[in-house]
Amino acid sequence: MSDLLFDEPSAEGKYTGTRCKDCKHIQKWQCGGSFFFYCGIVKSNLTYNGLKKIKCKTPSCGLFEKSEVKK
């Protein structure tokens, strides 16, 4: 049985060696004392703000664009 229902459609099964934390589309939201990260491009019906919740260490998708900010 395949898990195609849960695969990211923009990832195309290719890992580019980059992480979500380096993408320019990542958005940091604060809720109380906690911080949550969301993708600014990929939409989700499961979150209250309509954005997909991500973790910084997850492999990036096909929509990855390098951030201009120096760390």
C-alpha positions as protocol buffer text, in pm:
chain_id: "A"
residue {
  index: 1
  type: MET
  ca { x: 0 y: 0 z: 0 }
}
residue {
  index: 2
  type: SER
  ca { x: 138 y: 337 z: -99 }
}
residue {
  index: 3
  type: ASP
  ca { x: 140 y: 651 z: 117 }
}
residue {
  index: 4
  type: LEU
  ca { x: 90 y: 888 z: -177 }
}
residue {
  index: 5
  type: LEU
  ca { x: -181 y: 1068 z: 15 }
}
residue {
  index: 6
  type: PHE
  ca { x: 72 y: 1207 z: 263 }
}
residue {
  index: 7
  type: ASP
  ca { x: 360 y: 1289 z: 26 }
}
residue {
  index: 8
  type: GLU
  ca { x: 448 y: 1653 z: -33 }
}
residue {
  index: 9
  type: PRO
  ca { x: 341 y: 1731 z: -391 }
}
residue {
  index: 10
  type: SER
  ca { x: 616 y: 1987 z: -450 }
}
residue {
  index: 11
  type: ALA
  ca { x: 900 y: 1769 z: -319 }
}
residue {
  index: 12
  type: GLU
  ca { x: 899 y: 1536 z: -623 }
}
residue {
  index: 13
  type: GLY
  ca { x: 1094 y: 1279 z: -421 }
}
residue {
  index: 14
  type: LYS
  ca { x: 1425 y: 1461 z: -470 }
}
residue {
  index: 15
  type: TYR
  ca { x: 1646 y: 1571 z: -183 }
}
residue {
  index: 16
  type: THR
  ca { x: 1856 y: 1871 z: -283 }
}
residue {
  index: 17
  type: GLY
  ca { x: 2082 y: 1872 z: 26 }
}
residue {
  index: 18
  type: THR
  ca { x: 1911 y: 2179 z: 171 }
}
residue {
  index: 19
  type: ARG
  ca { x: 1693 y: 2228 z: 478 }
}
residue {
  index: 20
  type: CYS
  ca { x: 1381 y: 2438 z: 541 }
}
residue {
  index: 21
  type: LYS
  ca { x: 1574 y: 2659 z: 785 }
}
residue {
  index: 22
  type: ASP
  ca { x: 1778 y: 2802 z: 494 }
}
residue {
  index: 23
  type: CYS
  ca { x: 1476 y: 2893 z: 278 }
}
residue {
  index: 24
  type: LYS
  ca { x: 1363 y: 3253 z: 237 }
}
residue {
  index: 25
  type: HIS
  ca { x: 995 y: 3153 z: 263 }
}
residue {
  index: 26
  type: ILE
  ca { x: 1013 y: 3035 z: 626 }
}
residue {
  index: 27
  type: GLN
  ca { x: 798 y: 3233 z: 870 }
}
residue {
  index: 28
  type: LYS
  ca { x: 852 y: 3237 z: 1246 }
}
residue {
  index: 29
  type: TRP
  ca { x: 540 y: 3277 z: 1460 }
}
residue {
  index: 30
  type: GLN
  ca { x: 537 y: 3323 z: 1838 }
}
residue {
  index: 31
  type: CYS
  ca { x: 259 y: 3180 z: 2051 }
}
residue {
  index: 32
  type: GLY
  ca { x: 314 y: 3258 z: 2418 }
}
residue {
  index: 33
  type: GLY
  ca { x: 671 y: 3152 z: 2493 }
}
residue {
  index: 34
  type: SER
  ca { x: 699 y: 2908 z: 2201 }
}
residue {
  index: 35
  type: PHE
  ca { x: 804 y: 2965 z: 1843 }
}
residue {
  index: 36
  type: PHE
  ca { x: 657 y: 2778 z: 1547 }
}
residue {
  index: 37
  type: PHE
  ca { x: 779 y: 2776 z: 1189 }
}
residue {
  index: 38
  type: TYR
  ca { x: 556 y: 2784 z: 882 }
}
residue {
  index: 39
  type: CYS
  ca { x: 618 y: 2772 z: 508 }
}
residue {
  index: 40
  type: GLY
  ca { x: 501 y: 3091 z: 339 }
}
residue {
  index: 41
  type: ILE
  ca { x: 422 y: 2919 z: 8 }
}
residue {
  index: 42
  type: VAL
  ca { x: 273 y: 2576 z: 83 }
}
residue {
  index: 43
  type: LYS
  ca { x: -86 y: 2604 z: 209 }
}
residue {
  index: 44
  type: SER
  ca { x: -257 y: 2379 z: 463 }
}
residue {
  index: 45
  type: ASN
  ca { x: -617 y: 2342 z: 576 }
}
residue {
  index: 46
  type: LEU
  ca { x: -502 y: 2192 z: 907 }
}
residue {
  index: 47
  type: THR
  ca { x: -359 y: 2508 z: 1066 }
}
residue {
  index: 48
  type: TYR
  ca { x: -545 y: 2818 z: 1183 }
}
residue {
  index: 49
  type: ASN
  ca { x: -336 y: 3053 z: 966 }
}
residue {
  index: 50
  type: GLY
  ca { x: -358 y: 2846 z: 645 }
}
residue {
  index: 51
  type: LEU
  ca { x: 18 y: 2783 z: 620 }
}
residue {
  index: 52
  type: LYS
  ca { x: 198 y: 2450 z: 641 }
}
residue {
  index: 53
  type: LYS
  ca { x: 374 y: 2392 z: 974 }
}
residue {
  index: 54
  type: ILE
  ca { x: 734 y: 2279 z: 923 }
}
residue {
  index: 55
  type: LYS
  ca { x: 1038 y: 2183 z: 1123 }
}
residue {
  index: 56
  type: CYS
  ca { x: 1369 y: 2352 z: 1047 }
}
residue {
  index: 57
  type: LYS
  ca { x: 1560 y: 2028 z: 1002 }
}
residue {
  index: 58
  type: THR
  ca { x: 1326 y: 1876 z: 742 }
}
residue {
  index: 59
  type: PRO
  ca { x: 1456 y: 1844 z: 386 }
}
residue {
  index: 60
  type: SER
  ca { x: 1343 y: 2131 z: 167 }
}
residue {
  index: 61
  type: CYS
  ca { x: 1089 y: 2096 z: -110 }
}
residue {
  index: 62
  type: GLY
  ca { x: 1112 y: 2186 z: -479 }
}
residue {
  index: 63
  type: LEU
  ca { x: 1008 y: 2546 z: -401 }
}
residue {
  index: 64
  type: PHE
  ca { x: 1329 y: 2615 z: -204 }
}
residue {
  index: 65
  type: GLU
  ca { x: 1497 y: 2952 z: -256 }
}
residue {
  index: 66
  type: LYS
  ca { x: 1817 y: 3041 z: -72 }
}
residue {
  index: 67
  type: SER
  ca { x: 1777 y: 3305 z: 200 }
}
residue {
  index: 68
  type: GLU
  ca { x: 1972 y: 3631 z: 159 }
}
residue {
  index: 69
  type: VAL
  ca { x: 2012 y: 3679 z: 536 }
}
residue {
  index: 70
  type: LYS
  ca { x: 2355 y: 3608 z: 683 }
}
residue {
  index: 71
  type: LYS
  ca { x: 2349 y: 3399 z: 1001 }
}
